[in-house]
C-alpha cells in the first residue's frame, strides 16, 4: 500500500468571489483598474474591475472573466501577500 500525499491547495474553502477579491486586492495598481465606457466593454460591465494579464499577449480582462487556471496561478501570491499583512 502506497503513501498518499495530500497537498493543501491555496484558497481551499474560499468561494470564487473571495478568490477574485483577494487577487484584485493584491494586484499592483498599475495592473488593475475599472472598465471604462469604450467599445471594449458592454454597457452593463462599465465600472467592473479589470486586470492586466498575459493571454497570448498582454490583455485587459474583466476580473470576473479570469479562468480557473488564471485564478490558480495568481492566488498563491495573493494569499502570501495577505499573510504578510496580518
Phi and psi in degrees as a GROMACS rama.xvg file:
@    title "Ramachandran Plot"
@    xaxis  label "Phi"
@    yaxis  label "Psi"
@TYPE xy
-84.5499  159.878  UNK-2
-79.9143  140.184  UNK-3
-104.14  126.537  UNK-4
-104.126  125.651  UNK-5
-105.209  125.759  UNK-6
-104.588  131.474  UNK-7
-79.4647  114.487  UNK-8
-77.3606  139.624  UNK-9
-59.5311  136.194  UNK-10
82.1311  7.38851  UNK-11
-56.6282  129.466  UNK-12
90.0247  -4.86819  UNK-13
-93.3615  146.069  UNK-14
-76.9384  164.292  UNK-15
-57.8456  -42.1641  UNK-16
-62.6904  -39.9969  UNK-17
-65.8958  -40.5539  UNK-18
-62.6345  -46.0606  UNK-19
-62.7739  -41.2127  UNK-20
-62.8742  -41.0997  UNK-21
-67.9593  -41.4147  UNK-22
-60.7237  -46.4909  UNK-23
-63.2772  -44.5965  UNK-24
-57.93  -37.0396  UNK-25
-103.458  14.6188  UNK-26
-91.5846  132.787  UNK-27
-56.4278  143.835  UNK-28
-60.1558  -23.1762  UNK-29
-70.2339  -16.0342  UNK-30
-116.727  14.9755  UNK-31
-144.382  163.035  UNK-32
-174.261  -154.307  UNK-33
-128.745  145.095  UNK-34
-65.3404  127.487  UNK-35
-100.877  165.541  UNK-36
-72.7345  87.9264  UNK-37
-136.81  178.646  UNK-38
-71.5143  -8.16793  UNK-39
-71.258  -32.306  UNK-40
-120.546  141.048  UNK-41
-64.8791  153.371  UNK-42
-55.207  -36.2312  UNK-43
-74.0569  -7.65142  UNK-44
-101.895  -4.03694  UNK-45
-59.9524  129.82  UNK-46
91.2219  -7.84899  UNK-47
-72.5246  149.138  UNK-48
-66.3249  141.366  UNK-49
-124.864  160.516  UNK-50
-142.809  144.605  UNK-51
-89.9817  122.585  UNK-52
-135.583  174.269  UNK-53
-107.85  114.858  UNK-54
-134.161  88.8895  UNK-55
55.5144  31.6222  UNK-56
136.962  160.583  UNK-57
-70.3232  130.226  UNK-58
-141.269  144.256  UNK-59
-95.388  126.51  UNK-60
-129.228  155.804  UNK-61
-66.3941  138.248  UNK-62
-53.9634  -40.2567  UNK-63
-64.644  -17.6625  UNK-64
-93.3079  4.59035  UNK-65
-62.9584  138.407  UNK-66
-77.4315  165.289  UNK-67
-58.8394  -38.3485  UNK-68
-65.9574  -40.014  UNK-69
-67.66  -36.565  UNK-70
-65.5509  -46.845  UNK-71
-61.0837  -31.4693  UNK-72
-72.0338  -37.0426  UNK-73
-94.2274  -23.0389  UNK-74
-63.9422  -42.0233  UNK-75
-57.0051  -40.7965  UNK-76
-62.9423  -45.3302  UNK-77
-61.9111  -41.0444  UNK-78
-64.8986  -42.3574  UNK-79
-62.9157  -40.6294  UNK-80
-64.1815  -40.2433  UNK-81
-64.2161  -42.7753  UNK-82
-61.6591  -37.2971  UNK-83
-66.0732  -25.3866  UNK-84
-83.3214  -16.8482  UNK-85
